[in-house]
Amino acid sequence: MSEAPAAEAAAPKKKGKLPVIIALVAVLAGGGFFMVKSKGAKKAKPAVKLGPISDIKEEFLVNLKDAGGNYLRVAVSLQFADGVKAEEVEKSMPAMQDLINLRLRSKSLGEIRSLEGTKLLKRQIAADINSVLSESEKKDGEEKPPEKAEEKIPDGWDSAKGPVLKVLFRSFAWQ
């Protein structure tokens, strides 16, 4: 008789940890599966690639906004995103030249003398031209989403997305 109560007392202790371990492994495996699946579901954005370089044939000779009679002489080339149509560029060339001329005239000698000032000028010219080319590409009534101010610009480029990615100064002289 003493053996029967001992067997009954041992049975409840044998429930064990196996069901808990199996449930824990199943939860972790399921969570890992969904994490991996959600990372793979993100669509990769198509990369913008550099395309052709177009020279602006005329040099720019402008008076700077300094009162000292300083002037700037610049020859400019533009590097476009791959896939930009040459006929669109040619059609917009007078507008692009006007924008470059206005941007150069708005600068003082102190602003363009430093390397950082010259890089800023290139980024501003790229943004000006991109706004004109984007307007010409818009269809009737179509609205484009606003630009992101925090967009990261790749090293060596003056714009993160086109049509103009780089502004190249073939000559740059002031007096």
N, C-alpha and C positions, 0 to 999 in steps of 0.2 A: 503494500500500500504506500509505502513511502516513496516508491519509484514513480508512481502515477502523478503525484503533485509536482515532482521535480521535472518531469517531461512537459507538463503543462506550463510551467514557469519558463522553461527554455524556449518554447515555441514563439512567444511574443518577441523575444530578443532577436530572433533570426530574420526579422523583416529586412534588415540590411540596407546598404547604401546603393545597391545596384540600380534600382529604378530612378533614384535621384541623379546619379551619374549619367544614365542614358538620357534623361530629360535635359540635363545641362548640355551635353554634347549636341543634342538635336537643336537646341536653341542657338548655340554658338555657330553651328554649321549653317543653319538657316540665315542668321544675321550676316555671316561672312559671304554667303552666296549673294544676298541682295545688295551688299556693299559693292562687291565686284561687278555685279550686273549694272548698278546705277552709274558707276564710273565709266563703263564701256558705252553707256547710252548717250553720253554727251557727244554731239556732233562736232567734228573738227572744222574750224573755220578755214575756208580756203585762203592760203597765204597769198599776199600781194607780192608780185615779183617785179623787179626793175625791167623796164622796157627800153625803147629807143630814146636817144638823145637828140633834141632838136635845137639847133642854133638860132638865136634871134640875130638876124644879119646886121642890123644897125646897132652901133654903140650908143649908149646913153651918156649924154653930157649935160649935167644939171647943176644948177646953183644950189648949194646946201642952205639950210634955213639960218645959218649963222649970219650975223650982220657984217662979218669980216670979209665978205666977198669970196668965200671958199667955194670950190666946185669939185664935182666928182665925175670921173669918167669910168664907165663900166661896160664890159661886154658880157652878155648873159647867155647861158645855155640852160635848157630845162630837160630833166630826165623824167619821162612819164612812166606810169604803170604799164605793165605788159597788157596789150589788148586795146590801148587807146588808139582811136582812128586818126590817121594823119589829116584827113579832110576836116575833121572837127577842130583840130589844132590850128590849121591854116585859116579856117573860117573865123576863129576867135583871136587871131594874132593881133589885130589892131587894139582890141580891148585889153589883151594881156600887156602889150607895150604901154598903153596908157596907165594901167595899174602899176607897172614897174616904175614908170616915170614919176607918178604921184608919190609912191612909197619912198623913192630915193630923195625927192625934193623935201619930204617931211622930216628928214634926218639932219642932225647937226654933225659937225666934224667930230665932236667929242663922243657921240653915240656910235659912230662907225669905226673909230680909230682902234678900238680894242678887238681882240679875237671874239670875245663873247658878244660884242655889239654887232660884228659882222655875221656871226651865226644867227643871232636874233633877226637880223635883216633878211637873211635867207628864208627863215621860217615864216616871217611875215609875208614875203613875196609869194611863197608857196601857198599860204592860206588865201591870199588875195586872188591868185589865179585859179585855185581850186574852187573858190566860190563862184567865179564867172563860168568856168567850164561845167560845174554842176548845174548851174541855172540853165545853160544851153542844152543840157542833156535831159532836163525835166520835160515830161510830156504835159500836155494841157491839163490843168487841174490836179496834177499829181503833186502830193506833198512829200518831201523827204523828212526823215526823222532828224531831230536836232543833233549836232555834233557833240561828242563827249569831250568835255574839257580835260579829263584826266587821261586821255588816250596816250599810251606809251609809244614814242617815236623810236624806231630802230636806230642804232648807232650809224652815223654817217648820212642819215636821211633827214630831210627837212619837213616831211609830212608823213603821218602814219598810213594814210590811204590816199589814193590818187584823186584826180588824174596825175598831178605833178607830185613826184616823190622827192626829187632833189633839184635844187637850184645851184648851178655851177657858174662861178665867176671866172671867165677866161682872162679878163684883165680887170684890175681894180686899182685905180689911182686917184688921189685927191691932192688938192693944192690949196 
